[in-house]
Amino acid sequence: MLFNMFSMVLDTITGLFAGVLLLRFWMQVVRVRPPAQVAQFTFQLTDWLVKPLRRLIPGMGGYDWASLSGAYLVALICTAIKVWLITAGVAAATFLLALIILVQWVIYGWTALLILEVIFSWVNPHAPLAPFVRIMNAPLLSPLRRMLPLLGGLDISPMVLFLLLQMASKMLAYLTATLGFALI
């Protein structure tokens, strides 16, 4: 029980921090200029890790690989701590588990952005953050919108994307449980 409580706190702290690192990376992938408050929060929280990593991992292709590498590093540290506590140092699949956790965090972030877009479209489509969230979701929703027709004027692509993200999340959770069980 004590391990579960520690794991929850560790997952929350590392997940939120890695989420901000992934947001920083995704903003550059989408090439969106974030609102001032979002940019200030993101850069102040992550600069201490991203700037030193940029010396080792330069940006290529217009992408900030240091931010993505920082998120993986956070996932690796989180996983290594938990594996060390469970198995007393045996870390055979730590790198793979960290990669799976990083992908889970990406899925959680996309799900949160999708939920925000749906809420904005229902409540206040002209909210100051609505265009920012819409642009962040565009690379994921655009292919689905091209394939799926409107049903009675209703765009069902967010629902389909939500289901696809949930399926991916369930598959990764199963894979994590399988690998975690194999470690013990």
Beta strands, then each sheet from edge to edge (+ up, - down):
end
